[in-house]
Amino acid sequence: MKIAHFTNTFLPHVGGVARAVQTILEDQRRARHRVLVVAPEFTEGTAPPRIESSVVRIPAFTHFNDSDFSVSIPFATLLSDRLSEFRADLIHTHHPFLLGDTALREASSRRVPLVFTHHTLYENYVHYLPVEGDSLAEFAADVATRFANCCTAVVAPSQSVHDLIVSRGVTVPVHVIPTGIDTRELATGRNSRGRARWNLPARSPVIGHLGRLAAEKNLPFLASALVLALKKLPLARALIVGDGPLREEMTRIFAEAGLASRVIFTGKLSGSALRDACAAMTVFAFTSTSETQGLVLAEAMATSTPVVALDASGVREVVVERRNGRLLPADSTPARFAKAVVDLIGKADTLARYGAAALTTAKEFDRARTSKRLLELYATLVAEQRAKLEGETPLERAIMPVVDRIAIEGRLLADKTGALVDALRSAPSDEAAKIAPPGSTAA
């Protein structure tokens, strides 16, 4: 098959969606499919050459609203000869806006199946926009739902996301297929190497965390809980892997508690350094409630590291209470979270038992399994679409791409307008004035 992926974020950007698309790209190329990724430019550069050879870069506005995201310029993909010549059998989009809209236009013009992976709970990311508010969050969720119903099929990375988006009104088929992890490679991480790299004493318990240090990850809660845990465990260290805008605030919290010397911020890691960092952790602490799948949790578990986390979508599919870690109620306090971490570290037998179960859990998310399921879905959709088009006359084949493209443009406009009108109707007057287009009567 020839498969085109459209994504608003990709390497060198570090984040869950970028890593997911990279994994899919590598697995599908390994399975001898032709793959093209359409992604924005980033000021930081490009992906490694072996990956970048399969990427079409689109001009974009970088560091949107002081974030590390790029926003692609609308319709820029129309300038790409490489995309036109590729002639994809199936298009897979990883966002419902910007390049997602372009993917929808391409799929309708070429009359090929369009798959959309609902990676993100978009209502949790409106703080990256110039204005915020409950109505804007509703708008983001509504746009994603309406977009999903324009697609041939939707992939949900977890059962929690499946249930949520169906409850919101997604009516096209939804398939639960997590992003895979490389359990064999992750298992090559070494505790001793990780401890040596970051000067972690051999007898010190290590409370670890991995992820973007961003507002949607509930990191002030995590920092507060780690302060309490470190005070209870005088020998313990905290190892924070990743980087982002909240690093400064977390650093301040630890410094004010007098614990700065016991907290190590590694920055962004990859390759053996990342694997060794995970292997050095005694317990993995995770407090995000905005995930669609627990990818980093599965990665930590692949190094036999048990997890302490808050119950949330994507997390509950990975962490099983008192089997491979602790899954605490979502409304837990930092003190309760810290106590769970401290109690687990104090019980060597429990740590070992949870660690063994964690490794078993990680293998359920191995990329060989998830890649096979995704490719099987592709094959079914492509076969169904080809069968549908077989009975068309030459005239219909010539006319219908134009008809479909006109129809999809109308639907895109109607869906965006409908979502905006619904958001304005439910918004307080001051909030509506901020999000309504200039000159609209709603403002």
C-alpha positions in Angstrom: 0.0 0.0 0.0 0.9 3.6 -0.4 0.0 5.4 2.9 0.2 9.2 3.5 0.2 10.5 7.1 -0.7 14.1 7.9 0.4 15.5 11.2 0.7 18.9 12.8 3.7 17.8 14.9 6.6 15.6 14.0 10.3 15.2 14.7 12.3 17.1 15.8 9.5 18.1 18.1 9.3 15.8 21.1 5.8 14.7 22.1 3.4 11.8 22.2 1.9 12.4 18.7 5.3 12.9 17.1 6.6 9.7 18.6 3.5 7.8 17.6 3.8 8.9 14.0 7.5 8.0 14.0 6.7 4.5 15.3 3.9 4.0 12.7 6.2 5.2 9.9 9.0 2.9 10.8 6.8 -0.1 11.3 5.0 0.4 8.0 8.2 0.9 6.0 9.5 -2.3 7.7 6.4 -4.1 6.4 7.4 -2.9 2.9 4.7 -0.3 2.4 5.4 3.0 0.8 4.9 5.8 3.4 4.9 9.6 3.2 4.5 11.9 6.2 3.2 15.5 5.6 4.3 17.7 8.5 5.2 21.3 9.3 8.7 22.8 9.3 10.4 23.4 12.7 13.1 25.9 13.5 15.0 23.2 15.3 15.6 21.4 12.1 14.5 18.0 10.7 14.3 14.4 11.7 17.3 12.0 11.2 18.0 11.4 7.5 16.6 7.8 7.5 13.2 9.3 8.6 13.3 12.7 6.9 13.6 10.9 3.5 9.9 10.0 3.9 8.7 13.5 5.0 7.2 16.4 3.1 7.7 19.6 5.0 5.1 22.3 4.9 5.8 26.0 5.6 4.6 26.9 9.1 4.5 29.5 11.8 6.9 28.2 14.5 6.6 28.5 18.3 2.9 29.3 18.1 1.8 31.5 21.0 5.2 30.9 22.7 4.8 27.2 22.6 7.1 24.6 21.0 4.4 23.8 18.4 4.4 24.8 14.7 1.2 25.8 13.0 1.1 24.9 9.3 0.1 27.5 6.7 -3.3 26.5 5.3 -3.3 25.0 1.8 0.5 24.9 1.7 0.4 21.2 0.8 -1.2 22.2 -2.6 2.3 23.4 -3.5 3.8 19.9 -3.1 4.5 18.0 -6.3 5.8 15.1 -4.3 2.4 14.7 -2.5 0.5 14.8 -5.8 2.8 12.2 -7.4 2.6 9.8 -4.5 -1.0 8.9 -5.2 -1.8 7.4 -1.8 -4.1 4.4 -1.4 -5.1 5.6 2.1 -4.6 8.8 4.0 -4.2 8.8 7.8 -4.5 12.1 9.7 -3.4 12.6 13.3 -5.2 15.9 13.9 -8.7 17.2 13.1 -7.6 20.8 12.1 -5.0 22.5 9.9 -3.3 19.6 8.1 -6.2 17.5 9.2 -8.5 19.6 7.0 -5.9 19.3 4.1 -5.9 15.5 4.6 -9.7 15.5 4.3 -9.5 17.5 1.1 -6.9 15.2 -0.4 -8.8 12.0 0.6 -12.0 13.4 -1.0 -10.3 14.5 -4.2 -8.5 11.2 -4.6 -11.5 9.2 -3.3 -9.4 7.1 -0.9 -10.2 6.1 2.7 -9.4 8.6 5.5 -8.4 7.3 8.9 -8.2 9.7 11.9 -6.4 8.9 15.1 -7.9 10.8 18.1 -4.6 11.1 19.9 -5.5 14.1 21.9 -8.3 15.5 24.2 -8.1 18.9 22.5 -10.2 20.6 25.1 -7.2 20.2 27.5 -4.9 22.2 25.2 -6.8 25.5 24.6 -4.3 27.2 26.9 -2.0 27.3 23.8 -4.5 29.6 22.1 -4.5 33.4 22.6 -7.8 33.2 24.5 -9.2 30.5 26.9 -12.5 29.5 28.4 -15.0 26.7 28.9 -16.7 27.5 25.6 -13.5 27.3 23.7 -12.8 23.9 25.2 -16.3 22.8 24.1 -15.6 24.2 20.6 -12.3 22.2 20.4 -14.1 19.0 21.4 -17.0 19.6 19.0 -14.6 20.3 16.1 -12.9 17.0 16.7 -16.2 15.1 16.8 -17.5 16.7 13.6 -14.2 16.0 11.9 -14.3 12.4 12.9 -17.6 11.9 11.3 -16.2 13.1 8.0 -13.7 10.2 8.0 -14.0 6.6 6.9 -12.9 5.3 10.3 -11.4 6.6 13.6 -8.7 5.0 15.7 -9.0 5.5 19.5 -5.7 4.8 21.3 -7.6 3.5 24.4 -11.0 2.2 25.4 -11.5 5.3 27.5 -11.2 7.5 24.5 -13.4 5.2 22.4 -16.2 5.5 25.0 -15.8 9.2 25.3 -15.8 10.2 21.7 -18.8 7.8 21.0 -20.7 9.5 23.8 -19.9 12.8 22.1 -21.5 11.8 18.9 -18.9 10.0 16.7 -20.9 7.7 14.5 -18.3 6.3 12.1 -16.6 3.0 13.1 -14.1 3.5 16.0 -11.3 1.0 16.4 -9.2 0.8 19.6 -5.6 0.4 18.6 -2.9 1.8 20.9 0.4 3.2 19.6 3.0 0.5 20.0 6.3 0.5 22.0 9.5 -1.4 21.3 9.6 -3.6 24.4 12.8 -5.4 23.3 14.7 -2.2 22.8 13.4 -0.6 26.0 14.6 -3.7 27.9 18.2 -2.9 27.0 18.2 0.0 29.4 20.6 -0.5 32.4 20.1 0.7 35.9 23.8 0.9 36.6 24.5 3.1 33.5 21.6 5.4 34.3 22.7 5.9 37.9 26.3 6.5 36.8 25.3 9.1 34.1 23.3 11.2 36.6 25.3 10.5 39.8 22.5 8.6 41.5 23.8 6.7 44.6 23.4 2.9 44.3 21.3 2.8 47.6 19.0 5.7 46.7 15.5 5.0 45.6 14.7 6.9 42.4 11.3 8.4 41.8 11.1 9.0 38.1 8.9 10.9 35.6 9.0 11.1 31.8 7.1 13.5 29.5 6.8 17.0 28.2 6.9 19.5 31.1 3.8 21.4 30.0 0.7 22.8 31.7 -1.7 20.0 30.6 0.4 17.4 32.4 -0.7 18.4 36.0 3.0 19.0 37.0 2.6 21.4 39.9 0.6 18.5 41.6 3.5 16.1 40.7 6.1 18.5 42.1 4.2 19.0 45.3 3.8 15.2 45.8 7.5 14.7 45.1 8.4 17.3 47.7 6.5 15.4 50.3 7.9 12.0 49.2 11.5 13.2 49.2 11.1 14.6 52.7 9.9 11.2 53.9 12.7 9.3 52.1 16.0 11.1 53.0 18.1 8.9 50.6 15.7 9.2 47.6 16.2 11.2 44.4 13.8 12.4 41.8 14.7 12.0 38.1 12.7 14.2 35.7 13.1 13.3 32.1 11.9 15.8 29.5 11.7 19.5 29.0 9.1 22.2 28.5 7.7 25.5 29.7 6.9 24.3 33.3 10.4 23.2 34.1 11.1 26.6 35.6 8.0 26.4 37.9 8.9 22.9 39.0 12.5 23.9 39.7 11.2 26.8 41.9 8.9 24.4 43.9 11.9 22.1 44.6 14.2 25.0 45.5 11.8 26.6 47.9 11.4 23.2 49.6 15.2 22.9 49.9 15.4 19.9 47.7 17.0 21.2 44.5 20.1 19.1 45.0 18.0 15.9 45.1 16.1 16.5 41.9 17.7 15.9 38.5 16.3 17.4 35.4 17.8 15.5 32.4 16.2 17.5 29.6 15.1 15.7 26.5 16.5 12.3 26.0 16.5 9.6 23.3 18.1 6.3 22.5 20.2 4.5 25.1 20.2 7.5 27.5 16.4 7.4 27.7 16.3 3.7 28.2 18.9 3.9 30.9 17.0 6.7 32.7 13.9 4.6 32.8 15.8 1.5 34.0 17.3 3.6 36.8 13.9 4.5 38.2 12.6 2.6 41.3 9.0 3.9 40.8 7.5 5.9 38.0 5.2 8.8 39.1 2.6 10.1 36.8 -0.1 12.6 37.6 -1.4 13.7 34.1 -5.2 13.5 33.6 -5.2 14.6 30.0 -3.8 11.5 28.3 -5.5 9.5 25.6 -3.2 6.5 26.1 -0.5 5.7 28.7 2.4 5.3 26.2 5.0 6.6 28.6 3.6 4.3 31.3 4.0 1.2 29.1 7.5 2.4 28.2 8.4 2.6 31.9 6.9 -0.8 32.6 9.0 -2.3 29.8 12.0 -1.7 32.1 10.1 -3.5 34.9 9.3 -0.3 36.7 6.0 -0.1 38.6 3.9 3.0 38.3 2.0 5.3 40.7 -0.6 7.3 38.8 -3.9 9.1 39.0 -6.9 7.4 37.5 -7.7 9.0 34.1 -8.4 8.1 30.5 -5.5 6.2 28.9 -4.0 5.6 32.3 -6.5 3.1 33.6 -5.9 0.8 30.5 -2.3 0.4 31.6 -2.1 0.7 35.4 -3.9 -2.0 37.3 -4.4 -1.2 41.0 -2.1 -3.3 43.2 -1.0 -5.5 40.3 1.6 -3.5 38.4 1.4 -0.3 40.5 -1.0 2.0 42.2 -3.9 3.7 40.5 -5.2 6.4 42.8 -8.5 8.2 42.6 -8.4 11.3 40.3 -9.2 13.6 43.2 -6.4 12.4 45.4 -4.3 15.0 47.2 -0.5 15.4 46.7 -0.2 14.0 50.3 -2.1 10.8 49.4 0.0 10.4 46.2 3.2 10.9 48.1 2.2 8.3 50.7 1.5 5.7 47.9 5.0 6.3 46.5 6.7 6.1 49.9 4.8 3.0 50.9 5.6 1.2 47.7 9.3 2.0 47.9 9.4 0.7 51.4 8.2 -2.8 50.4 10.9 -4.6 48.4 8.8 -7.7 47.8 5.8 -5.6 46.5 8.2 -3.6 44.2 9.5 -6.8 42.7 6.0 -8.3 42.2 4.7 -5.2 40.6 7.8 -4.8 38.5 7.3 -8.3 37.0 3.6 -7.6 36.3 4.6 -4.3 34.7 6.8 -6.1 32.2 4.0 -8.4 31.3 1.7 -5.4 30.8 4.2 -3.7 28.5 4.4 -6.6 26.2 0.7 -6.2 25.5 1.5 -2.9 23.9 4.4 -4.2 21.8 4.6 -2.4 18.4 4.6 -5.7 16.5 1.1 -6.3 17.7 -0.3 -2.8 17.3 1.2 -2.3 13.9 -0.3 -5.5 12.6 -3.8 -4.5 13.8 -3.5 -1.0 12.1 -2.3 -2.5 8.8 -5.2 -5.0 8.8 -7.6 -2.1 9.3 -6.0 -0.2 6.4 -6.3 -3.3 4.1 -10.0 -3.7 4.9 -10.8 -0.1 4.2 -8.8 0.0 0.9 -10.5 -3.1 -0.3 -14.0 -1.8 0.6 -13.3 1.5 -1.2 -12.0 -0.2 -4.3 -15.0 -2.5 -4.4 -17.3 0.6 -4.0 -15.7 2.3 -7.0 -15.5 -0.7 -9.3 -19.1 -0.3 -10.6 -18.7 3.4 -11.6 -18.8 4.5 -15.2 -15.9 6.4 -16.8 -18.0 9.6 -16.6 -18.7 9.1 -12.9 -14.9 8.5 -12.3 -14.2 11.8 -14.0 -16.9 13.9 -12.3 -17.2 12.5 -8.8 -13.8 13.6 -7.5 -14.8 17.2 -8.2 -18.3 16.7 -6.7 -16.8 15.1 -3.6 -14.3 17.9 -3.2 -17.0 20.6 -3.4 -19.1 18.7 -0.9 -16.3 18.4 1.6 -15.5 22.1 1.4 -19.1 22.8 2.2 -19.0 20.4 5.1 -15.8 21.8 6.5 -17.3 25.3 6.5 -20.6 24.1 7.9 -18.9 22.0 10.7 -16.6 24.8 11.8 -19.4 27.3 11.8 -21.7 25.0 13.6 -19.2 24.3 16.3 -18.5 28.0 16.7 -22.2 28.9 16.9 -22.8 26.2 19.5 -19.8 27.4 21.6 -21.0 31.0 21.4 -24.5 30.1 22.5 -23.2 28.4 25.6 -20.6 31.0 26.5 -21.0 33.8 29.0 -21.2 37.2 27.1 -17.7 38.3 28.1 -16.2 35.0 26.9 -18.2 35.0 23.7 -16.9 38.5 22.9 -13.3 37.1 23.1 -13.8 34.2 20.7 -16.4 35.5 18.2 -15.0 36.7 14.9 -14.8 40.6 14.6 -18.1 42.1 13.5 -20.2 39.1 14.4 -23.5 39.7 16.2 -22.5 37.3 18.9 -19.6 39.4 20.0 
